[in-house]
Amino acid sequence: MAHGVTTLATLKLTKEIKMFLYRMLFYLFMFGVPSVSLAYDVPSSYRFPYMMQDPDTGQAYRASYHYSGNTINYFVEPSAQHFDVEFNGRRYPFSTRDLLEGDSVTQGVLSRWNNVIRLRRTNNMSEANLVIRSSRAPAAGPGAGALAIGTSLGYGTPRASRALIEIHPEQFEPMRQRLETLEQINRYRFIDYEEDYQLLNTLMLYTITHEFGHVLGFSHSRMAHSCIEQSSILNQRQNAPLMIGDLTDYFLVQYHLNNDTAVSIEDIRPSRTELAAYQSANQNGNQFECGTVNRAAGMVLRSEF
């Protein structure tokens, strides 16, 4: 009898293990895995900031030139002023104004970009050079399956008369499932949160801050060079490149870059290298060169090929 009980328990355990493995394979097939998973992978995945090519000059994109008076006048379409996100079986409300300008608790998107450009809200779409809207992600083509998309003023063919940030609320639940699977595989939590809303708020702030980078003219970070930031102040937290093209890569790089410390919402901001790249582009139209000393940013950058 004892042998029979052991056998049944073993069979049950084996079945549970098989189901777990099948579930993991399904998630891996559906969502993939990030390119960064170990601490020693960080240097090879640390990206080089890159501004889009300016269609007028052929140089690096200059937001201060395209946005008159170095000011972004943003208009929020009615559907995006307040929107809800379904997340792990619950509905959570968001205010676009709070996301951009901040509230009494959380810094807004603009301040995370170190206020490199002025931001002014307008209720008149004809005055706007940035439109923000909320809609479902397209079924195919650019933006399909993405949390959001962002484009800059004067870019594309035909040239865009306004910049755009389009939020896709229904895509945050699939991202939650992907992150949950990665936590199970890696056996650690790389984002700092306790409640679902805290996780969702962190993902939302990262997404809008990243898309605002595209509005400013940033392309996704490139792998041609590997720029490693070295802080001039010992033990100062470092920022992973905000413009990494994959959300999970960003959080994993940030996690490993800071001694395997879970990433909090306060950590989400562009790296010093990206701010230096923006400054270089807007001062003289040049792409920022890795391997230079940028004293204004207080950082020493070195190239690794």
N, C-alpha and C positions, 0 to 999 in steps of 0.2 A: 504493500500500500504506500509506504513511504517513497519507494522508487517511482510509483505511478504519480504521486503528487509532484515529485521533483521534475518528472518528465513533462507534466502539464504546465508547470511554471516555466520551464525552459522553453517550451513551445510558445507560450504566451509572450515571453520576453523576446524570443526570436521574431515573432510576428510584429511586435511593437517596434523593434529595431528596424525591420524591413520597411514598415510604414513611415518611420522617421526618415530613413534614407531616401525613399521614394519622394517624400515631401520636399526634402532638401534638393534633390535633383530637379524637381519641378520648378522650384523657385530659382535655381541657378539657370535653368533653361529660359524662364520667363524674364528674369531681371539681370542676369549676369552677375559678375563679381567685380569689385573695383580693382584698378591696377596697382593700388598701394595697400599692403596689408601688414608689412613688417617694418620695424624701425629702420633697418638698413636699406630699405627701398626709398626712403625719403629723399636723399640727394639726387637720385636718378629721376625722381618725379617732381622735383621742384622746378617750376616753370618760369620761363622768361617772359616778362610783360611785353605786349605788342599792341601798338595803336593801329587802327585801320588806316589804309592809305586815303589821304584827302583827295576827293574827286576833282577839286579845283587846282591844287598845286602839285599833286603827286607825292607830297611829303606826308609826314605823320598827321593824322586828323587833329585839328585844333578846335576844341569845343568853344574856346573863348572867341574865336573868329565866327563860327557858325551861329552861336546863340547871341543875338544882339545885346550889347551892354553886359556881356558875360552873365546873362540872367536866363534861367529857364522858367518860362511861364507855363505852368502845367494846368491842364483842364482834365477833370475826372468825369467820364461819362456817367450818367445817372445810375446805370446798372452796377458800376464799380465803386460808387461812393461808400456803400456798405454792402458787404457780401458775406455769405456763409460758406463754410467748408465742412463737409462731412468727413469725420476722422475717427476711426475705430468705433463706429456705431453711434457717435454723437455729432451734433451740429454746433459749430463755433462761429461767432460773428467777428468780422474784421472791419476796421475803418481805414480806408486808403490814406486819408489825411494823417491819421495817427502813425501809420507806417512810414510815411515820408517825413513828417515834421516831428514825430516823437510825441510822447505824453509824459505824465508826471513820473512814470516808472522806467520807461525804456527810451533810449536814444533813437531818433529817427534815422532814415537812410542818409540824408544829406550830411548830418554831423558825422556819420561814420566815414564819409568821403572827405573828412577834414574841411568841410565847407569850401571846396575848391571852386565852386561856382554858386551864384545866388539862385535861390528857388523862390518863386512867387506863385501863389495860387490865383487862378482867374476863373470866373464863372462864365466868361465869354470865349467860346471856342475859337472865334476869329482872331483873338489875341494870343492864342496858345501856340507854343512851338514844341510842346510835349503833350500827347494825349494818353491817358491811362484808361484802359477798359478791362472788363472781365468777360470771358466767354469760354466755351468748351474748346479744348485743343483740337486742331484739325485732324482729320482721320489719316491724312498722308501729307508728305511734303514738309517744308520748314515748320518747326514747332510741334510736329506730331509727337504726342507722348511727353512733351516738356511741361514743367511746372509753370513756365512763363516764357515769353520772348521779349527781347528789347532791341530796338533799332535806333540809329542816330539821325539827326536832322541833316538833310542834304546828301544822304548816301543812297546808293542803289540806282537802278535804271527802271523807270524814270526816277529822278532824284526826289527823295521824300521831302515834302513841304513841312512835315512835322516829324519829330521823334515819336516813338511809340513804346509803351510797356503794356503788354497784354498778359493778364493773369489767368491761369487755367485751374480753378479751384478743385475740379474733380480729380486732378492728377496727384494730389497730396496723399490720398489714401493708398494708392499703389506704392508711393515712395515710402510710406510708413511700413508697409509690409516688407519692402525690400530691406529697409534698415533693420527691422526685427529679425529677418533671416540672417543678415550679416552679423548681428550681435550674437546670435546662436552659434554661428560658425566660428567667429573669432573668440567668443567667450569673454568679451569685455564690452562695456558700454562706452562709446567714444563721444557721445553727446551728453551734456550734463542736463538732466531733467528728472523730475519726480512724477509729474502729472502729464497726461496726454496733451493738454493745452500748452504746457511749457515747451514740449517738443515741437508742436505745430507752430507756435509763435517763433521759435528759433529757425525752423525751416522757412517760414514765410519771410522773416527779416533777412535771412541769407539770400533768398531768391530775389527779392526786390532790390537789395543792395547790389547783387551781381548784375541784374538787368540794368540798373542805373549806370553801371560801368559801361555797358554797351551804348547807352544814351550819350555818355561822355566820349565815345569813340574807341573804346577798348575792344579788341578782338579777344578770342580765347587765348590764354597763355600758350606759348610755343615751347616745344621740347628741344629746339635747336641748341640752346645753351641751358646750363643749369646754374642759376644765380642763387647762391646761398647767402642769406642775410646773417651778419654777425653783429650782435648788439654791442654798442659802445658802453652799455651799462650791464654789468654782469648779472645774470639771473633774470633779466628782463624777459617777459613773455614775447614770443615772436609770432608774427602773423603769416600764415600760409597765403599763397597768391589767391586773392579773391576770385580772379578770373579763370581759374581752372574750370574746364568745361563740364566736369562731372561733380555733382554735389557730394557724393560719397567719397570721391578722391579728396575733395577739399577738407572734409571733416577728418578723414583719416590722416592726411598730411599734417593738419593742425594738431591733432592728437599726439602723433609721434614727435613732432617738432618741439613740443613742450613737455618732454619727459613722460609721455603716456598719461597726460592729464586730460580728462574729459573737457570738451569744448563747451563753453558757456555762451549765452547770447551776447554778453559784453565783448567777447573775443572777435566777433564778426566785423571786420573792417579791412580795407585794402592793406596790403603789405607796404612797407616803406619803399620798396623797389617800384611798386606800381605808382605810388604817389610821385616818386622821382621821374618815372617815365611820363606821367601826365605833365609834370612841370617842364620837362625837356621839350615835349611836343608843343606845348602852348607858348613857350618862350621863343623857340627858334625853328619849330617844325621838324625837329630831328627825332628819330627813334632813339630811345635810351640805350646806351652801349653797356653791356655787361662787362664787369672787370674794371670799372672806374670807381674812383672815390667820390662820393657825393656828400660834401661836408654839410650842406643844408639839411639833408636828411639825417646826418650824424651816423651814417652807416658805412661800413667797408664791404664792398661787394667783390667777390672773386668768381672767375669763370671756371667751369669744369666741363670738359668735352668728353 
